[in-house]
Amino acid sequence: MAAINRDPEVTKDLNRPVGDDAVAAFYQLVTDHWKRHGFGFYAVESTEADTAAALLGFVGVAYPLVSAGAGAPP
């Protein structure tokens, strides 16, 4: 996750750079979510021959961290 967030191509459309502290904080949120709810994000790797096992990003489901007007998360 840290490597992909250091890639300028990945972060070019974000409104700010993603530093190591932000990556570590996000990782902590993700792992805490898994521990609490038993589901969350998954890493996605390429299966194409020329990029096999390259990290493409992550996908999954999670309770939102901020939901204005939606009340407290479960």
DOMARDO-665046 format. One record per atom (N, C-alpha, C): x, y, z; residue in one letter. Coordinates in steps of 0.05 Angstrom, whole numbers, plus 32768, in hexadecimal, padded with zeros to 4 digits. Layout:
% residues N
XYZA ...
//
This chain:
% residues 74
80117FE88000M 800080008000M 801280198000M 80278018800FA 803980308010A 804580357FF5A 804E801F7FE7A 805A80237FCDA 8047802E7FB8A 802F80247FB8I 801C802E7FA4I 8014804C7FAAI 801480537FC3N 800E806F7FCAN 802680827FC6N 803D80777FC0R 805480887FB9R 8056808C7F9BR 8047807E7F8CD 8048807F7F6FD 803A80997F65D 804980AB7F58P 803D80C47F4EP 802580BF7F3BP 802680AA7F2CE 800F80A47F1AE 7FF6809E7F29E 7FF980907F40V 7FE280897F51V 7FD780A27F5FV 7FE880B37F68T 7FE080CA7F79T 7FDB80E37F69T 7FDF80E37F4FK 7FDD80FC7F40K 7FC2810A7F41K 7FAD80FB7F46D 7F9281077F47D 7F88810C7F63D 7F9981077F77L 7F91810D7F93L 7F96812A7F98L 7F8981357FACN 7F8C81517FB2N 7FA481577FC4N 7FB481427FCAR 7FCB81467FDBR 7FDD812D7FD9R 7FF781307FDFP 800881197FDFP 800181067FF6P 800780ED7FF2V 800180D98007V 801C80D08013V 802180D9802CG 803A80D38039G 803880B98049G 804F80B18054D 805080998063D 803E8099807CD 803B80B08089D 802A80B280A0D 800D80AD8099D 800480B88082A 7FE880B48079A 7FE480978071A 7FF7808B8064V 7FF5806E805DV 7FF3805D8076V 800480638089A 8003805380A2A 7FE9805780B1A 7FDE806F80B1A 7FC4807480BFA 7FAE806580B0A 7FAE80668095F 7F9980588086F 7F9B803A808AF 7FB3802F808AY 7FB78013808FY 7FAC800B80AAY 7FB1801B80BEQ 7FA6801680D9Q 7F88801680D9Q 7F7B802980CBL 7F5E802A80C9L 7F53801080BBL 7F61800880A6V 7F587FF08097V 7F5B7FD780A8V 7F717FD480B6T 7F747FBC80C6T 7F617FBC80DET 7F5D7FD380EAD 7F4A7FD58100D 7F2D7FCE80F6D 7F267FD780DEH 7F0C7FD180D3H 7F097FB280D0H 7F1D7FA580C5W 7F1C7F8880C2W 7F187F7A80DDW 7F277F8380F1K 7F257F77810BK 7F097F7A8117K 7EFE7F928113R 7EE47F98811FR 7ECD7F8B8110R 7ECE7F8B80F5H 7EB67F8380E5H 7EBA7F6980D6H 7ED37F6080D2G 7ED87F4780C4G 7ED77F4A80A6G 7ED87F63809BF 7ED97F67807EF 7EE67F83807AF 7EED7F888061G 7EFA7FA1805AG 7F067FA1803FG 7F1E7FAC803CF 7F2B7FAF8022F 7F3D7F97801CF 7F407F918002Y 7F527F7D7FF8Y 7F667F897FE5Y 7F7F7F7F7FE6A 7F927F877FD2A 7F8C7F797FB8A 7F907F877FA1V 7F8A7F7C7F87V 7FA57F7B7F78V 7FAC7F637F6EE 7FC47F5F7F5FE 7FBE7F577F43E 7FD07F5E7F31S 7FCD7F587F15S 7FD17F3A7F10S 7FC27F2F7EFDT 7FC67F137EF5T 7FD17F127ED8T 7FD57F297ECCE 7FE07F2B7EB1E 7FFE7F227EB1E 80067F147E9DA 80217F087E9CA 80377F1E7EA0A 80347F347E93D 80497F487E94D 804A7F597EADD 80347F577EBDT 80337F667ED6T 802B7F557EEET 802F7F3B7EECA 80257F287F00A 802D7F307F1CA 801A7F2F7F2EA 801E7F357F4AA 80227F537F50A 80217F647F3CA 80247F817F41A 800B7F8B7F50A 800F7F9B7F64L 7FF97FA67F73L 7FEB7FBB7F63L 7FD17FB77F5EL 7FC17FCA7F4FL 7FB27FDE7F60L 7FAC7FD67F79G 7F9E7FE77F8BG 7F8F7FD77F9FG 7F787FE17FA8F 7F687FD27FBBF 7F4B7FD77FB6F 7F3B7FC47FBEV 7F1E7FC57FBBV 7F117FB97FD3V 7EF87FBD7FD7G 7EEA7FB07FEDG 7ED37FC17FF7G 7EC97FB9800EV 7EB37FC7801BV 7EBB7FCD8038V 7EB07FE38041A 7EB57FEC805DA 7EA07FFF8065A 7E9C8000807FY 7E8B80158089Y 7E9980308085Y 7E8B8044807CP 7E99805E8077P 7EA480698091P 7EBA8077808EL 7EC6808380A6L 7EB7809D80AEL 7EAD80AB809AV 7E9E80C3809FV 7E8480C3808EV 7E6D80C5809BS 7E5480C6808DS 7E4380DC809AS 7E4580F3808FA 7E37810A809AA 7E198104809AA 7E0D810680B2G 7DF0810280B4G 7DE780E580B6G 7DFA80D380B3A 7DF280B680B3A 7DF380AA80CEA 7DFD80B880E2G 7DFF80AD80FDG 7E19809F8101G 7E1C80938118A 7E358086811FA 7E38806B8110A 7E5180638109P 7E54804980FDP 7E4F80338110P 7E49801B8106P 7E4380048117P 7E5B7FFC8128P 
//
